[in-house]
Amino acid sequence: MGIWQQLMEYLYIKKRDPNEPRTQWMKYMHGMNRISLLMFLFALLVMLIKFVIVPLLK
């Protein structure tokens, strides 16, 4: 499975493979990965605002 396909599945852009086995631990792992990915994207957004947009407003 490619990394882009996995990212799209984490962000609910693409549906998961219905034939893929799903255990409780896999659900936990995917949930933690989803949370960390969203936190990373939020941090990038904050850095973009802090370093690009705020100096333009001064």
C-alpha positions as CSV (number, residue, x, y, z in Angstrom):
1,M,0.0,0.0,0.0
2,G,1.4,3.4,-1.0
3,I,1.9,6.2,1.5
4,W,-0.5,8.6,-0.4
5,Q,-3.3,6.0,-0.4
6,Q,-2.8,5.4,3.4
7,L,-2.9,9.2,4.1
8,M,-6.1,9.5,2.1
9,E,-7.7,6.7,4.1
10,Y,-6.6,8.3,7.4
11,L,-8.2,11.6,6.3
12,Y,-11.4,9.9,5.1
13,I,-10.8,11.0,1.5
14,K,-10.7,7.4,0.2
15,K,-12.6,4.4,1.4
16,R,-10.8,1.5,3.0
17,D,-10.4,-1.9,1.4
18,P,-13.3,-4.0,2.7
19,N,-11.3,-7.2,2.4
20,E,-8.5,-5.8,4.7
21,P,-8.5,-7.6,8.1
22,R,-9.2,-5.2,11.0
23,T,-8.2,-6.0,14.5
24,Q,-8.7,-3.9,17.6
25,W,-5.0,-3.0,17.7
26,M,-5.0,-1.9,14.1
27,K,-8.0,0.4,14.9
28,Y,-6.0,1.9,17.8
29,M,-2.9,2.4,15.6
30,H,-4.8,4.0,12.8
31,G,-6.6,6.3,15.3
32,M,-3.3,7.4,16.8
33,N,-1.8,8.0,13.4
34,R,-4.8,10.0,12.4
35,I,-4.5,12.2,15.5
36,S,-0.7,12.8,15.0
37,L,-1.2,13.6,11.3
38,L,-3.9,16.2,12.1
39,M,-1.8,17.7,14.8
40,F,1.1,18.0,12.3
41,L,-1.0,19.7,9.7
42,F,-2.4,22.1,12.4
43,A,1.2,22.9,13.4
44,L,2.2,23.6,9.8
45,L,-0.8,25.9,9.5
46,V,0.2,27.8,12.6
47,M,3.8,28.2,11.4
48,L,2.6,29.4,8.0
49,I,0.4,32.1,9.7
50,K,3.2,33.0,12.1
51,F,6.1,33.3,9.6
52,V,4.3,34.5,6.5
53,I,1.0,36.2,7.1
54,V,1.8,38.1,10.4
55,P,4.9,39.9,9.0
56,L,2.9,41.0,6.0
57,L,0.4,42.7,8.2
58,K,3.0,44.8,10.0
